[in-house]
Amino acid sequence: MVNGIAEPVYRTGTKGISLPRPTYRPSAEYSEKARKLKIQGQVILSAVVTSAGELADIKVTKSLGYGLDEKAMEPLRRWKFQPAMKDGKPVSVEITIEQDFHLY
């Protein structure tokens, strides 16, 4: 839905659909619990990049727990994209997002 209007959601890799490009992508932060326990890994999420260039329908598809799933989702609400295009018009597409958590 964009501005209350339902629109089709395409999959990345579909012929004739360009990929959306992030234009603003703040990073995720560690949760205190995960940092103390030295948890590392990757949270994988799925989301829809709307034709307006915003993320919607964000879901965790691979969890790490320890508060990292929530931390992975927090900055996504602020991400902005140049939307995917089909026949010269912006369209909504489903994407996969990998948020890495590694202690250095």
C-alpha positions as a printed Julia matrix, in Angstrom:
104×3 Matrix{Float64}:
  0.0     0.0     0.0
  1.23    3.45   -0.9
 -0.87    6.4     0.26
 -3.73    3.99    0.96
 -3.62    2.52   -2.52
 -2.85   -1.18   -3.03
 -0.26   -1.89   -5.69
  1.36   -5.08   -6.98
  4.57   -6.24   -5.33
  7.19   -7.72   -7.65
 10.14   -9.94   -6.77
 13.7    -8.87   -7.43
 15.13  -10.71  -10.4
 11.87  -10.52  -12.34
 12.55   -9.7   -15.98
 12.11   -6.0   -16.71
 12.31   -4.92  -13.05
 15.31   -2.84  -11.97
 16.6    -3.16   -8.41
 15.83   -0.48   -5.84
 18.91    1.45   -4.67
 19.36    2.65   -1.11
 19.95    6.38   -0.79
 19.96    6.56    3.02
 20.88    3.54    5.12
 21.68    4.07    8.82
 23.34    1.12   10.56
 21.97   -1.17   13.24
 23.44   -1.1    16.74
 24.24   -3.95   19.1
 21.92   -4.72   22.0
 23.62   -4.61   25.41
 22.68   -8.23   26.12
 24.23   -9.48   22.86
 27.37   -7.39   23.41
 27.85   -8.78   26.93
 27.36  -12.36   25.69
 29.55  -11.68   22.6
 26.82  -12.88   20.23
 27.74  -12.49   16.56
 25.97  -13.38   13.34
 23.41  -12.18   10.87
 19.74  -11.26   11.07
 17.96  -11.73    7.74
 14.83   -9.72    7.02
 12.38   -9.41    4.17
 10.66   -6.15    3.3
  8.88   -4.36    0.51
 10.44   -1.27   -1.06
  7.39    0.71   -2.12
  7.1     2.77   -5.28
  7.59    5.77   -2.96
 11.05    4.46   -1.92
 10.14    3.49    1.64
 10.26    0.13    3.42
  7.04   -1.61    4.41
  6.01   -5.05    5.65
  9.35   -5.7     7.42
  9.7    -9.26    8.75
 12.53  -11.24   10.36
 13.21  -14.41    8.37
 16.34  -15.53   10.28
 16.59  -14.57   13.92
 19.6   -14.17   16.22
 17.69  -13.28   19.37
 19.26  -11.43   22.34
 17.57   -8.21   21.22
 19.42   -8.18   17.88
 16.29   -8.82   15.79
 14.71   -5.66   17.17
 17.97   -3.73   16.74
 18.16   -4.92   13.11
 14.65   -3.59   12.42
 15.02   -0.18   14.12
 17.05    1.65   11.45
 15.08    0.09    8.59
 12.17    2.39    9.34
 14.44    5.3     8.35
 15.99    3.76    5.22
 15.16    5.49    1.91
 15.43    4.07   -1.59
 15.34    5.02   -5.2
 12.48    2.65   -6.09
 12.62   -0.24   -8.52
 11.41    0.55  -12.02
  9.28   -1.31  -14.55
  8.57    0.19  -17.94
  9.91    3.54  -16.72
  7.57    3.69  -13.71
  8.35    3.11  -10.01
  7.03   -0.17   -8.61
  7.07   -1.99   -5.28
  9.43   -4.96   -4.89
 10.16   -7.47   -2.16
 13.79   -7.57   -1.05
 15.99   -9.43    1.42
 18.13   -7.44    3.87
 21.07   -8.92    5.76
 22.08   -7.13    8.96
 25.49   -8.28   10.21
 26.47   -8.11   13.87
 30.17   -8.64   14.53
 32.29   -7.52   17.44
 35.65   -6.09   16.41
